[in-house]
Amino acid sequence: MNNLNKICVFCGSSDGNDQEITQAAQHLGRLFTEKNITLVYGAAKIGVMGTIARTMLEDRGDVIGIIPQFLKKKEVVHLGLTQLITTRNMHERKLKMQEISDGFIALPGGFGTLEELFEIITWLQLGLHTKPIGLLNVNGFYDDLLKLFETMVRNGFVKMENFELLLVDTSADNLLQKMEEFKSPQIPKWLKPERA
């Protein structure tokens, strides 16, 4: 069983137009608080990001925000977090998220959410970390993306074992259970971090 003390959540800095996504973020925040899981996220007070952070803080949960200096504007950054970490740039931000988190969950979002998800799963595929990655597929939001992944497998660009590294569920409770039970894959000897 994996100890998921800190989970990094990738999600939108916009609210979107589907109320179920907002409700899913609120439910995930309450679930983290109940399980004493610290939220690690992009430090924004707006959008889905702001919703999950606000939900946890209202329930006295712990929230760590990580934000690059150029985004640290009063309209964006949440100043009431348990801890706020400022980085020099986006890459340093993602590296810090990976270092301090025990797992990752992607909620619905835009290009930035996908970019963070793809990078963290690529790092897992390359053996740069061994932490579970979950995709919370709220109201079918990621259905088309999952079909694309299946097409990638069929066309020989993604191995089935790498496709299966991404844990997918429509229920936050079930997704957390899958993440707790996740076993990291055997990484080929030629793919070792020191070769990077």
Secondary structure, DSSP 8 states (H G I E B T S, - for coil): ----SEEEEE--SS--S-HHHHHHHHHHHHHHHHTT-EEEE--BSSHHHHHHHHHHHHTT--EEEEEEGGG--TTTB-TTSSEEEEESSHHHHHHHHHHH-SEEEE-S--HHHHHHHHHHHHHHHTTS----EEEE-GGGTTHHHHHHHHHHHHTTSS-HHHHTTEEEES-HHHHHHHHHH-------TT--GGG-
